[in-house]
Amino acid sequence: TLFGKSHRELAQIYRELVKDIEALYHSKHTIQ
């Protein structure tokens, strides 16, 4: 499961997720 991963792995996943969300947010706003 997700909780089986180490804190470092979780932090890495979270950072990647945040980056993707920010990129999506900015791209959505630049289109308009």
C-alpha distance matrix in Angstrom:
0.0 3.8 5.4 5.3 7.5 11.1 13.1 15.1 12.4 11.5 15.2 15.8 13.6 15.3 18.6 18.3 17.5 20.4 22.6 22.0 22.7 25.8 27.0 26.7 28.5 31.3 31.8 32.1 34.7 36.7 37.2 39.0
3.8 0.0 3.8 5.4 5.8 9.1 10.3 12.2 9.6 7.9 11.6 12.5 10.2 11.6 15.0 15.0 14.1 16.9 19.2 18.9 19.6 22.5 23.9 23.8 25.4 28.1 28.9 29.3 31.7 33.7 34.5 36.3
5.4 3.8 0.0 3.8 5.3 7.7 8.8 11.6 10.1 8.4 11.8 13.6 12.1 12.9 16.3 17.1 16.4 18.6 21.2 21.4 21.9 24.5 26.3 26.4 27.7 30.3 31.5 31.9 34.0 36.1 37.2 38.8
5.3 5.4 3.8 0.0 3.8 6.7 9.3 11.6 9.9 9.6 13.2 14.3 13.3 14.9 17.9 18.4 18.4 20.9 23.0 23.2 24.2 26.7 28.2 28.5 30.1 32.6 33.5 34.2 36.5 38.3 39.3 41.2
7.5 5.8 5.3 3.8 0.0 3.8 6.6 8.1 6.1 6.6 10.0 10.8 10.3 12.3 14.8 15.4 15.9 18.3 20.1 20.7 21.9 24.2 25.6 26.3 28.0 30.1 31.1 32.1 34.3 35.9 37.1 39.2
11.1 9.1 7.7 6.7 3.8 0.0 3.8 5.4 5.3 6.3 8.7 10.0 10.8 12.3 14.3 15.6 16.6 18.4 20.1 21.4 22.6 24.4 26.0 27.1 28.6 30.4 31.8 33.0 34.9 36.4 37.9 40.0
13.1 10.3 8.8 9.3 6.6 3.8 0.0 3.8 5.4 5.0 6.0 8.5 9.8 10.3 12.1 14.2 15.1 16.2 18.2 19.9 20.8 22.2 24.2 25.5 26.5 28.3 30.0 31.2 32.7 34.4 36.2 38.0
15.1 12.2 11.6 11.6 8.1 5.4 3.8 0.0 3.8 5.4 5.1 6.2 8.7 9.8 10.5 12.4 14.2 15.3 16.6 18.5 20.0 21.1 22.6 24.4 25.6 27.0 28.6 30.2 31.7 33.0 34.9 37.0
12.4 9.6 10.1 9.9 6.1 5.3 5.4 3.8 0.0 3.8 5.4 5.0 6.2 8.6 9.9 10.7 12.3 14.2 15.4 16.6 18.4 20.0 21.2 22.6 24.3 25.9 27.0 28.6 30.5 31.7 33.2 35.5
11.5 7.9 8.4 9.6 6.6 6.3 5.0 5.4 3.8 0.0 3.8 5.4 5.1 6.0 8.5 9.9 10.4 12.2 14.2 15.3 16.3 18.2 19.9 20.9 22.2 24.2 25.6 26.8 28.5 30.2 31.7 33.7
15.2 11.6 11.8 13.2 10.0 8.7 6.0 5.1 5.4 3.8 0.0 3.8 5.5 5.1 6.1 8.6 9.8 10.5 12.2 14.2 15.2 16.3 18.3 19.9 20.8 22.4 24.2 25.6 27.0 28.5 30.4 32.3
15.8 12.5 13.6 14.3 10.8 10.0 8.5 6.2 5.0 5.4 3.8 0.0 3.8 5.4 5.2 6.3 8.6 10.0 10.7 12.5 14.3 15.4 16.6 18.4 20.0 21.2 22.5 24.4 26.0 27.1 28.8 31.1
13.6 10.2 12.1 13.3 10.3 10.8 9.8 8.7 6.2 5.1 5.5 3.8 0.0 3.8 5.5 5.2 6.1 8.6 9.9 10.6 12.3 14.3 15.4 16.5 18.3 20.0 21.1 22.5 24.5 25.8 27.2 29.4
15.3 11.6 12.9 14.9 12.3 12.3 10.3 9.8 8.6 6.0 5.1 5.4 3.8 0.0 3.8 5.5 5.0 6.1 8.6 9.9 10.5 12.2 14.2 15.2 16.3 18.2 19.8 21.0 22.6 24.3 25.9 27.8
18.6 15.0 16.3 17.9 14.8 14.3 12.1 10.5 9.9 8.5 6.1 5.2 5.5 3.8 0.0 3.8 5.4 5.1 6.2 8.7 9.9 10.6 12.3 14.2 15.2 16.5 18.2 19.9 21.2 22.5 24.5 26.5
18.3 15.0 17.1 18.4 15.4 15.6 14.2 12.4 10.7 9.9 8.6 6.3 5.2 5.5 3.8 0.0 3.8 5.5 5.1 6.2 8.7 9.9 10.6 12.3 14.2 15.4 16.4 18.3 20.1 21.1 22.7 25.1
17.5 14.1 16.4 18.4 15.9 16.6 15.1 14.2 12.3 10.4 9.8 8.6 6.1 5.0 5.4 3.8 0.0 3.8 5.4 5.1 6.2 8.6 9.9 10.6 12.2 14.3 15.3 16.4 18.5 20.0 21.3 23.4
20.4 16.9 18.6 20.9 18.3 18.4 16.2 15.3 14.2 12.2 10.5 10.0 8.6 6.1 5.1 5.5 3.8 0.0 3.8 5.4 5.1 6.1 8.5 9.8 10.4 12.2 14.1 15.2 16.5 18.3 20.1 21.9
22.6 19.2 21.2 23.0 20.1 20.1 18.2 16.6 15.4 14.2 12.2 10.7 9.9 8.6 6.2 5.1 5.4 3.8 0.0 3.8 5.5 5.2 6.1 8.5 9.8 10.6 12.1 14.1 15.5 16.4 18.4 20.6
22.0 18.9 21.4 23.2 20.7 21.4 19.9 18.5 16.6 15.3 14.2 12.5 10.6 9.9 8.7 6.2 5.1 5.4 3.8 0.0 3.8 5.5 5.1 6.1 8.5 10.0 10.5 12.1 14.3 15.4 16.6 19.0
22.7 19.6 21.9 24.2 21.9 22.6 20.8 20.0 18.4 16.3 15.2 14.3 12.3 10.5 9.9 8.7 6.2 5.1 5.5 3.8 0.0 3.8 5.4 5.1 6.0 8.6 9.9 10.5 12.4 14.3 15.6 17.3
25.8 22.5 24.5 26.7 24.2 24.4 22.2 21.1 20.0 18.2 16.3 15.4 14.3 12.2 10.6 9.9 8.6 6.1 5.2 5.5 3.8 0.0 3.8 5.4 5.0 6.1 8.5 9.8 10.7 12.2 14.4 16.1
27.0 23.9 26.3 28.2 25.6 26.0 24.2 22.6 21.2 19.9 18.3 16.6 15.4 14.2 12.3 10.6 9.9 8.5 6.1 5.1 5.4 3.8 0.0 3.8 5.4 5.2 6.0 8.4 10.0 10.5 12.3 14.8
26.7 23.8 26.4 28.5 26.3 27.1 25.5 24.4 22.6 20.9 19.9 18.4 16.5 15.2 14.2 12.3 10.6 9.8 8.5 6.1 5.1 5.4 3.8 0.0 3.8 5.5 5.2 6.0 8.6 10.0 10.8 13.0
28.5 25.4 27.7 30.1 28.0 28.6 26.5 25.6 24.3 22.2 20.8 20.0 18.3 16.3 15.2 14.2 12.2 10.4 9.8 8.5 6.0 5.0 5.4 3.8 0.0 3.8 5.6 5.2 6.4 8.8 10.3 11.5
31.3 28.1 30.3 32.6 30.1 30.4 28.3 27.0 25.9 24.2 22.4 21.2 20.0 18.2 16.5 15.4 14.3 12.2 10.6 10.0 8.6 6.1 5.2 5.5 3.8 0.0 3.8 5.4 5.1 6.2 8.7 10.4
31.8 28.9 31.5 33.5 31.1 31.8 30.0 28.6 27.0 25.6 24.2 22.5 21.1 19.8 18.2 16.4 15.3 14.1 12.1 10.5 9.9 8.5 6.0 5.2 5.6 3.8 0.0 3.8 5.4 5.2 6.3 9.1
32.1 29.3 31.9 34.2 32.1 33.0 31.2 30.2 28.6 26.8 25.6 24.4 22.5 21.0 19.9 18.3 16.4 15.2 14.1 12.1 10.5 9.8 8.4 6.0 5.2 5.4 3.8 0.0 3.8 5.6 5.5 7.0
34.7 31.7 34.0 36.5 34.3 34.9 32.7 31.7 30.5 28.5 27.0 26.0 24.5 22.6 21.2 20.1 18.5 16.5 15.5 14.3 12.4 10.7 10.0 8.6 6.4 5.1 5.4 3.8 0.0 3.8 5.5 5.6
36.7 33.7 36.1 38.3 35.9 36.4 34.4 33.0 31.7 30.2 28.5 27.1 25.8 24.3 22.5 21.1 20.0 18.3 16.4 15.4 14.3 12.2 10.5 10.0 8.8 6.2 5.2 5.6 3.8 0.0 3.8 5.5
37.2 34.5 37.2 39.3 37.1 37.9 36.2 34.9 33.2 31.7 30.4 28.8 27.2 25.9 24.5 22.7 21.3 20.1 18.4 16.6 15.6 14.4 12.3 10.8 10.3 8.7 6.3 5.5 5.5 3.8 0.0 3.8
39.0 36.3 38.8 41.2 39.2 40.0 38.0 37.0 35.5 33.7 32.3 31.1 29.4 27.8 26.5 25.1 23.4 21.9 20.6 19.0 17.3 16.1 14.8 13.0 11.5 10.4 9.1 7.0 5.6 5.5 3.8 0.0
